[in-house]
Amino acid sequence: DVTAIDKKSGKDITAADMRLFQFKKYDVIMCIVALHFIKDAKKMIEKMKQHARINLVLVLREGDPTQADGYYFKDRELKELYSNWDILDYKEYEDYDPKQKWNNKISKLIAKRK
């Protein structure tokens, strides 16, 4: 785990292994292209929703060229999991990886609890 404090705002900033992390209340939880490593990704999303006012989430979708063992979201599935929140931004897109020479299939969501 890595913890830092933003000196301007006095806010705690924590980077952690989500599988081992003991959640507490946060203003924002960001999870960037990590949920496919979590055995029960939907349960982890529920934890994130319970412990923050805002969630920012990027996930890989089914059909991504990196797809292996793990959880890859269906099209629009991430948005549906946040249907009881205010969705501030949602986008599904393919992002070209020049090193691997393929497109990663990504869903991006920013949502705020109602």
ABEGO torsion letter per residue (X at the ends): XBBBBBAAAGBBBBBBBAAABBBBBBABBBBBGAAAABABAAAAAAAAAAABABBBBBBBBBGBAABBBEBBBBBGAAAAAAAABBBABBBBBBBBBAAAGBBBBBBBBBBBBX
